[in-house]
Amino acid sequence: MTSRIFNFRLVAVVLTVFATLSLGHAQDIPVGALIGQSLSKLQQDSSPEAFQNCVAELKRIDAMAPGSAAPKYYIALQSLNFAVTNPHAEQTEGLISEAEQAIAQLEEIKEADHSDLCTLKGFLYMVRIVQDPAKNGQRYYLDVMNYYEKALKLNPDNALASQLQEKFFEGMRAQ
């Protein structure tokens, strides 16, 4: 079990790096720089407290640029990264709620990347499966598959969707 948690943490850090590199569409350079500073802290420390601090910082950035999609995207992504690496932690449900809220807000922004939005939705359902595979595996399996496929259909170069889809396949094969 420890190696699975380590693997999920490693994947979370790798996904953060991929997402940071692949999403260069922050409209406002200062907002993008602030997001980058916040995310860079997670590369040095991936503790639960660091994730929570990062999400709190991203929420402050979002308050400074409420119409920007980037802070909302990263709030959702980092909340889900925490949840997938700490599926039974006390803070997990709160961060999943943060992710759901950020995803809903992203849906309202017409400039939001639909491929990224589908990726986040697939990741959300994947987290639910990780939390309780026996209960949620059959329930959300098709949702995860459909969202990742749609994300990759919209943008075949979406590295995060590709990585998450592959990790999902690996997890399903292991089960």
NORGI-V32806 format. One record per run of one state. SS is the DSSP state (~ for helix, > for strand, _ for the rest). FROM is the first residue (numbers start at 1). TO is the last residue. If there is no record, write none. Layout:
ss,from,to
SS,FROM,TO
SS,FROM,TO
This chain:
ss,from,to
_,1,1
~,2,22
_,23,28
~,29,44
_,45,47
~,48,64
_,65,68
~,69,85
_,86,91
~,92,107
_,108,113
~,114,131
_,132,132
~,133,154
_,155,158
~,159,174
_,175,175
